[in-house]
Amino acid sequence: MTAADLRLPPGPVDLSALDSGATPGFDGDKKAGKGALMALGDELSDLQERLYAEGVADVGHGRALLLVLQGMDTSGKGGVLRHTVGLVDPQGVSIHSFKRPTEEELQHDFLWRIRKALPDKGRIGVFDRSHYEDVLIGRVRELAPKKEIEERYDAINAFETEALGAGITIIKCMLHISAETQRERLLARLDDPQKHWKFNPADVDERALWPKYQEAYEIALERTNTEVAPWYVVPSDHKWYRNLAIGQLLHETLLAMNPQWPAADFDVEEQRQRLLTEVPLQ
């Protein structure tokens, strides 16, 4: 599997034509998929540590990586965080989830709170829901005038271009599930008392708006699928494939970034001799 297997081509988007149960670029089963993800772990961890070291040492032009996760409820954003992002050192990761704006946030442009959450140099940032909520739920629930919603697509493209110019590479993933899969996962939460805490009755209300959400996603994907920040549509009916696919995207992107261990800014041999000839500790 490569990123090319998941990249959304330019032009109009029809999510109904994209199989949410497919496993593009991978012929193995669930066991093989889980094994393939684990096999990425060591190198993912090494690449992430190199990126983090660049940030600590203030080299590498202040680079960072931003993973954007968008999808309908139960599409598995939390699962990606546990099983894929969880393969790397958490001290080099920052995670933000954008819910309903606060009163303070509503006093600013919709991207104000997003800019504040961009990852610092050397870090991997994850947006579990993101600035796209403002053209998804914002469109479906009519939380802003239509003209303003239309203007937000261009604002998002400009913002992502700005982020790239600041050294932040962006991976945008739409976790694509079917309405049938969502229903099964919601029922599974109701069937298991240990998962009742994850169930929100409002999710059932949102399901009634599924066609409107699909349309909102299709418009957003088409309007913001740029060369600077392309979209990857990740079939997510199979949780194991979803996790592997995003692991592969992270791996390919970090390899392309090619972070390097920073060179010492001191005389290594001098420090070695200091340690070898130091006065014995009292």
WOBELJO-V772821 format. One record per pair of residues at least 12 apart in sequence whose C-alpha atoms are under 10 Angstrom apart, sorted by the first residue. I is the first residue (numbers start at 1). J is the second residue. D is the distance in Angstrom with one decimal. If there is no record, write none. Layout:
# WOBELJO-V772821
i;j;d
I;J;D
I;J;D
This chain:
# WOBELJO-V772821
i;j;d
1;23;9.1
1;24;7.1
1;25;4.1
1;26;5.6
1;27;9.1
1;244;9.2
1;245;7.6
1;248;7.5
1;249;9.4
2;24;9.0
2;25;6.8
2;26;9.2
2;245;8.3
2;248;6.9
2;249;7.4
2;251;9.8
2;252;7.8
3;25;9.2
3;232;7.8
3;245;8.2
3;246;9.1
3;248;7.3
3;249;5.8
3;250;9.4
3;251;9.7
3;252;7.4
3;253;8.9
4;24;9.7
4;25;9.0
4;232;8.7
4;249;9.5
5;23;9.4
5;24;6.0
5;25;6.0
5;26;9.4
5;232;8.8
5;233;9.2
5;234;9.3
5;245;9.4
6;23;9.7
6;24;7.3
6;25;8.6
6;173;9.1
6;174;9.9
6;231;8.4
6;232;5.1
6;233;5.6
6;234;6.2
6;235;8.5
6;245;8.2
6;246;9.7
6;249;9.0
7;172;9.7
7;173;9.2
7;225;9.5
7;230;7.2
7;231;6.1
7;232;4.4
7;233;6.4
7;234;8.7
8;173;9.9
8;174;9.8
8;221;8.4
8;222;8.9
8;225;7.5
8;226;9.9
8;230;7.2
8;231;5.6
8;232;5.4
8;233;6.2
8;234;9.6
9;222;9.0
9;225;8.2
9;226;9.8
9;230;8.8
9;231;8.5
9;232;9.1
9;233;9.9
10;221;9.2
10;222;7.0
10;223;9.3
10;224;9.7
10;225;6.7
10;226;8.0
10;227;9.3
10;230;9.0
10;231;9.4
11;221;9.2
11;222;6.1
11;223;8.6
11;225;8.6
12;218;7.6
12;219;7.9
12;221;8.6
12;222;5.7
12;223;8.8
13;215;9.2
13;217;8.7
13;218;5.2
13;219;7.3
13;220;9.2
13;221;7.1
13;222;6.0
13;223;9.7
14;214;8.8
14;215;8.6
14;217;9.5
14;218;6.4
14;219;9.4
14;221;9.9
14;222;9.6
15;176;8.2
15;177;9.7
15;178;9.6
15;214;7.2
15;215;8.6
15;217;8.4
15;218;6.8
15;221;9.9
15;233;9.2
16;178;8.8
16;214;8.7
16;218;9.9
18;176;8.5
18;177;9.8
18;178;10.0
18;233;8.7
18;234;9.7
18;235;8.1
19;176;8.4
19;177;8.6
19;178;8.5
19;234;9.7
19;235;6.8
19;236;9.4
19;237;9.1
20;175;8.7
20;176;5.5
20;177;5.1
20;178;6.1
20;179;9.9
20;181;9.1
20;233;9.1
20;234;7.7
20;235;4.3
20;236;5.9
20;237;5.7
20;238;8.3
21;176;8.8
21;177;7.5
21;178;8.1
21;181;9.2
21;234;9.7
21;235;5.9
21;236;6.6
21;237;5.0
21;238;6.3
21;239;9.8
21;241;9.2
21;242;9.9
22;234;9.1
22;235;6.1
22;236;8.3
22;237;8.0
22;238;8.2
22;241;8.8
23;234;8.9
23;235;6.9
23;236;8.9
23;237;9.5
23;238;8.2
23;240;9.9
23;241;6.5
23;242;8.6
23;245;8.8
24;234;9.1
24;235;8.3
24;241;9.1
24;245;9.1
25;245;9.3
26;241;8.5
26;244;9.6
26;245;9.2
28;241;9.7
29;240;9.1
29;241;9.0
30;238;8.3
30;239;8.9
30;240;6.2
30;241;7.5
31;240;8.5
32;240;9.4
32;241;9.9
33;239;9.9
33;240;6.2
33;241;6.3
33;242;9.6
33;243;8.8
33;244;6.5
33;245;9.3
34;83;9.6
34;239;9.8
34;240;6.1
34;241;8.0
34;243;8.4
34;244;7.1
35;240;9.8
35;244;9.2
36;240;10.0
36;241;9.9
36;244;7.1
36;247;9.5
36;248;9.4
37;83;8.8
37;84;7.7
37;87;9.2
37;240;8.6
37;241;9.1
37;243;7.4
37;244;5.1
37;245;8.5
37;246;9.4
37;247;6.6
37;248;8.0
38;83;9.3
38;84;8.9
38;87;8.2
38;244;8.8
38;247;9.4
40;84;9.5
40;87;8.7
40;244;8.9
40;247;7.3
40;248;7.8
40;250;9.8
40;251;7.5
41;84;8.5
41;85;9.7
41;86;9.3
41;87;5.6
41;88;7.4
41;247;8.6
41;251;9.2
42;87;8.1
42;88;8.5
43;87;9.8
43;88;9.4
43;251;7.8
43;254;9.8
43;255;9.4
44;84;9.6
44;85;9.4
44;87;7.3
44;88;6.6
44;89;9.7
44;247;8.2
44;248;9.3
44;250;7.7
44;251;5.9
44;252;9.4
44;254;7.9
44;255;9.0
45;85;9.7
45;86;9.6
45;87;6.6
45;88;4.6
45;89;6.7
45;251;9.5
46;88;8.2
46;89;9.4
46;254;10.0
46;259;9.7
47;88;9.1
47;250;9.8
47;251;8.1
47;253;10.0
47;254;6.3
47;255;7.3
47;257;9.2
47;258;7.7
47;259;6.7
47;260;8.4
47;261;9.6
48;64;10.0
48;65;9.6
48;87;9.9
48;88;6.7
48;89;7.6
48;92;7.4
48;93;9.1
48;122;8.3
48;123;7.9
48;124;7.7
48;250;9.6
48;251;9.4
48;254;7.5
48;255;9.9
48;259;8.2
49;88;8.1
49;89;7.4
49;91;9.6
49;92;7.5
49;122;8.7
49;123;9.1
49;259;8.8
49;260;9.4
49;261;8.7
50;122;8.3
50;254;9.7
50;258;8.7
50;259;5.5
50;260;5.6
50;261;5.5
50;262;8.1
51;63;7.7
51;64;7.5
51;65;9.0
51;92;8.6
51;121;8.4
51;122;4.9
51;123;6.9
51;124;8.5
51;254;8.4
51;257;8.8
51;258;8.4
51;259;5.2
51;260;7.2
51;261;8.1
51;262;9.6
52;64;8.6
52;89;9.5
52;91;8.8
52;92;5.9
52;93;9.1
52;120;9.8
52;121;7.7
52;122;4.1
52;123;5.7
52;124;8.4
52;259;8.8
52;260;9.8
52;261;9.3
53;92;9.3
53;121;9.7
53;122;6.8
53;123;9.3
53;259;8.7
53;260;8.2
53;261;6.5
53;262;6.8
54;121;8.0
54;122;5.8
54;123;9.4
54;259;7.2
54;260;7.0
54;261;6.7
54;262;6.0
54;263;9.7
55;92;9.6
55;120;8.0
55;121;5.0
55;122;3.8
55;123;7.3
55;262;9.4
56;121;8.1
56;122;6.9
56;123;9.6
56;262;9.2
57;122;9.1
57;261;9.3
57;262;6.6
57;263;8.9
57;264;9.2
57;265;9.2
58;121;8.0
58;122;8.4
58;262;8.8
59;121;9.2
59;122;9.0
59;259;9.8
59;260;9.2
59;261;9.5
59;262;7.1
59;263;9.5
60;121;8.8
60;122;8.5
60;167;9.1
60;257;9.7
60;258;9.8
60;259;7.3
60;260;7.9
60;261;9.7
60;262;8.6
61;121;8.3
61;122;9.5
61;166;8.8
61;167;6.9
62;120;7.9
62;121;4.6
62;122;6.6
62;123;9.5
62;166;7.8
62;167;6.1
62;168;8.3
63;119;9.3
63;120;8.2
63;121;5.1
63;122;5.8
63;123;8.0
63;124;9.6
63;164;9.2
63;165;9.9
63;166;7.7
63;167;4.5
63;168;5.7
63;169;7.7
63;257;8.7
63;259;8.9
64;118;9.0
64;119;6.4
64;120;6.6
64;121;5.0
64;122;5.0
64;123;5.3
64;124;6.0
64;125;7.7
64;163;9.7
64;164;9.4
64;166;8.9
64;167;6.2
64;168;4.7
64;169;6.4
64;170;8.8
64;254;9.9
64;257;9.4
65;93;9.6
65;118;9.2
65;119;7.2
65;120;9.1
65;121;8.5
65;122;7.9
65;123;6.5
65;124;4.8
65;125;6.1
65;126;8.5
65;164;9.5
65;167;8.3
65;168;5.3
65;169;4.8
65;170;6.0
65;171;7.8
65;250;9.0
65;253;8.6
65;254;8.3
65;257;9.3
66;93;9.7
66;94;9.4
66;95;9.7
66;118;7.6
66;119;6.8
66;120;10.0
66;123;8.4
66;124;5.8
66;125;4.6
66;126;5.7
66;127;7.5
66;163;9.5
66;164;10.0
66;168;6.6
66;169;6.1
66;170;4.8
66;171;6.2
66;172;8.3
66;250;9.8
67;85;9.6
67;95;9.4
67;119;9.9
67;124;7.4
67;125;6.1
67;126;4.7
67;127;6.3
67;128;8.6
67;130;9.9
67;169;8.6
67;170;6.0
67;171;4.9
67;172;6.1
67;173;7.6
67;246;9.2
67;249;9.6
67;250;8.2
68;96;9.9
68;125;8.4
68;126;5.9
68;127;4.9
68;128;6.7
68;129;7.1
68;130;6.7
68;131;9.1
68;132;9.3
68;170;7.3
68;171;6.0
68;172;4.7
68;173;5.9
68;174;8.3
68;231;9.6
69;81;9.7
69;97;9.7
69;126;7.4
69;127;6.0
69;128;5.3
69;129;5.8
69;130;7.4
69;132;9.7
69;171;8.6
69;172;6.5
69;173;5.2
69;174;6.3
69;175;7.1
69;246;9.7
70;127;8.4
70;128;6.9
70;129;5.3
70;130;7.2
70;131;9.7
70;132;7.7
70;133;8.4
70;136;10.0
70;172;7.9
70;173;6.2
70;174;4.9
70;175;6.1
70;176;8.8
70;217;9.5
70;233;9.8
71;128;9.3
71;129;7.8
71;133;9.9
71;173;8.3
71;174;5.5
71;175;4.8
71;176;6.4
71;177;7.9
71;213;9.9
71;217;8.9
71;233;9.8
71;234;9.7
71;236;9.4
72;129;9.8
72;174;9.0
72;175;7.6
72;176;7.7
72;177;7.5
72;178;9.3
72;179;9.2
72;182;8.2
72;203;9.5
72;206;9.3
72;207;9.2
72;210;8.8
72;213;8.3
72;214;9.1
72;217;9.7
73;175;9.8
73;177;9.3
73;182;7.3
73;185;9.5
73;186;9.0
73;200;9.8
73;203;7.0
73;204;9.8
73;206;8.8
73;207;9.0
74;175;9.6
74;177;8.5
74;181;8.6
74;182;6.0
74;183;9.0
74;184;9.6
74;185;6.6
74;186;7.4
74;198;9.6
74;199;9.7
74;203;9.3
74;236;9.7
74;237;9.8
75;174;9.1
75;175;5.8
75;176;6.9
75;177;6.0
75;178;9.0
75;181;8.8
75;182;7.3
75;185;9.1
75;235;9.4
75;236;6.4
75;237;7.7
75;238;9.8
75;239;8.6
75;242;9.2
76;128;10.0
76;175;7.4
76;176;9.6
76;177;9.2
76;236;7.5
76;237;9.2
76;238;9.8
76;239;7.2
76;242;8.1
76;243;8.8
77;127;9.4
77;128;6.3
77;129;8.3
77;173;10.0
77;174;9.9
77;175;7.8
77;242;9.6
77;243;9.5
78;128;7.9
79;239;7.8
79;240;9.4
79;242;9.0
79;243;7.5
80;128;9.6
80;175;10.0
80;239;8.7
80;240;9.5
80;242;7.6
80;243;5.5
80;244;9.0
80;245;9.9
80;246;7.6
80;247;8.7
81;95;9.0
81;126;8.5
81;128;8.7
81;243;8.9
82;243;9.3
83;239;9.9
83;240;9.1
83;243;6.6
83;244;9.0
83;247;9.1
84;240;10.0
84;242;9.4
84;243;5.8
84;244;7.4
84;245;9.3
84;246;7.2
84;247;5.7
84;248;9.5
84;250;9.1
85;124;9.2
85;126;8.7
85;243;9.0
85;246;8.8
85;247;7.7
85;250;8.9
87;247;9.0
88;124;9.6
90;123;9.8
90;124;9.3
91;123;8.6
91;124;9.7
92;119;9.7
92;120;9.6
92;121;9.8
92;122;7.3
92;123;5.0
92;124;6.3
92;125;8.6
93;119;8.3
93;120;9.6
93;122;9.2
93;123;5.6
93;124;4.8
93;125;5.7
93;126;7.5
94;117;8.7
94;118;8.9
94;119;6.7
94;120;8.7
94;123;7.1
94;124;6.4
94;125;4.8
94;126;6.2
94;127;8.7
95;117;8.7
95;118;9.7
95;119;8.9
95;124;8.6
95;125;5.8
95;126;4.7
95;127;6.0
95;128;7.1
96;114;9.2
96;117;7.0
96;118;9.1
96;119;9.8
96;125;7.8
96;126;6.2
96;127;5.1
96;128;6.0
96;129;8.0
96;130;8.2
97;117;9.7
97;126;8.4
97;127;5.8
97;128;4.7
97;129;5.5
97;130;6.8
97;131;9.9
98;113;8.7
98;114;8.4
98;117;9.8
98;127;7.6
98;128;7.2
98;129;5.7
98;130;5.7
98;131;7.6
98;132;9.6
98;133;7.9
98;134;9.9
99;128;9.6
99;129;7.7
99;130;8.5
99;131;10.0
99;133;8.3
100;133;9.2
100;134;9.7
101;113;8.7
101;134;9.9
110;131;7.7
110;133;10.0
110;134;7.3
110;152;8.6
110;155;9.6
110;156;9.8
111;130;9.8
111;131;6.7
111;132;9.9
111;134;9.1
111;152;9.2
111;155;8.5
111;156;8.0
111;159;8.1
112;131;9.8
113;131;8.9
114;127;9.2
114;130;7.6
114;131;6.5
114;159;9.7
115;131;9.6
115;159;8.6
115;163;8.8
118;163;8.4
118;168;8.4
119;168;7.8
120;167;9.9
120;168;8.9
121;166;9.5
121;167;8.1
121;168;8.1
122;167;9.9
122;168;9.5
122;259;9.3
123;168;9.5
124;168;9.3
124;169;9.6
124;170;10.0
124;250;9.8
125;168;9.5
125;170;9.4
126;170;9.9
126;171;9.5
127;172;9.5
131;152;9.6
131;156;7.8
132;152;9.3
132;153;9.0
132;156;8.3
132;217;9.1
132;220;7.8
132;221;9.6
132;224;9.7
133;217;9.9
134;149;7.7
134;152;8.0
134;153;9.6
134;156;10.0
135;148;9.5
135;149;6.0
135;150;8.2
135;151;9.7
135;152;7.0
135;153;7.5
135;156;9.6
135;216;7.3
135;217;8.5
135;219;9.1
135;220;6.9
136;149;9.2
136;212;9.2
136;213;6.8
136;214;9.1
136;215;9.1
136;216;5.4
136;217;6.5
136;218;9.7
136;219;9.1
136;220;7.5
137;206;9.8
137;212;9.5
137;213;7.5
137;216;8.1
137;217;9.7
138;216;9.2
139;212;8.8
139;213;8.5
139;215;9.7
139;216;6.7
139;217;9.8
140;206;9.9
140;209;7.8
140;210;9.7
140;211;9.7
140;212;6.1
140;213;6.4
140;214;9.7
140;215;9.0
140;216;6.9
141;209;9.4
141;212;9.4
141;213;9.6
150;220;9.8
150;223;9.7
152;220;9.8
153;219;9.4
153;220;7.2
153;221;9.7
153;222;9.8
153;223;6.4
153;224;6.4
154;223;8.0
154;224;7.8
155;224;9.8
156;223;9.6
156;224;7.3
157;223;8.6
157;224;6.1
157;225;8.6
157;226;7.6
157;228;8.5
157;229;8.1
158;224;9.8
158;228;9.9
160;224;9.4
160;226;9.4
160;228;7.4
160;229;6.8
161;226;9.3
161;227;9.6
161;228;6.3
161;229;7.7
162;228;9.8
163;228;9.8
163;229;9.8
164;228;7.4
164;229;8.4
165;228;9.9
169;228;8.8
169;229;8.1
169;253;8.3
169;254;9.4
169;257;8.6
170;228;8.3
170;229;6.0
170;230;8.4
170;231;9.6
170;253;9.1
171;228;10.0
171;229;6.9
171;230;7.4
171;231;7.4
171;232;7.8
171;246;9.3
171;249;7.7
171;250;7.9
171;253;8.2
172;221;9.9
172;225;9.2
172;229;7.1
172;230;6.7
172;231;5.1
172;232;6.1
172;233;8.5
172;234;10.0
172;246;9.9
172;249;9.8
173;230;9.0
173;231;6.0
173;232;4.9
173;233;5.9
173;234;6.5
173;245;9.8
173;246;7.9
173;249;9.3
174;217;8.8
174;221;8.6
174;231;7.2
174;232;6.2
174;233;4.8
174;234;6.0
174;235;8.5
174;236;9.1
175;232;8.6
175;233;6.3
175;234;5.0
175;235;6.3
175;236;5.6
175;237;8.9
175;242;7.6
175;246;9.7
176;232;9.9
176;233;6.4
176;234;5.7
176;235;4.9
176;236;5.3
176;237;7.4
176;242;9.1
177;234;8.7
177;235;6.5
177;236;5.2
177;237;5.3
177;238;8.8
178;210;9.9
178;235;9.2
178;236;8.5
178;237;7.0
179;207;8.0
179;210;7.6
179;211;9.7
179;237;9.9
180;237;9.4
181;236;9.1
181;237;6.3
181;238;9.3
182;203;9.9
182;207;8.8
182;237;8.6
183;204;8.9
183;207;8.7
185;199;9.8
185;237;9.9
186;198;9.1
186;199;7.0
186;200;9.1
186;201;9.8
186;203;8.5
186;204;8.6
187;199;9.2
221;233;9.3
232;245;9.8
232;246;9.3
232;249;9.0
233;245;9.9
234;246;7.8
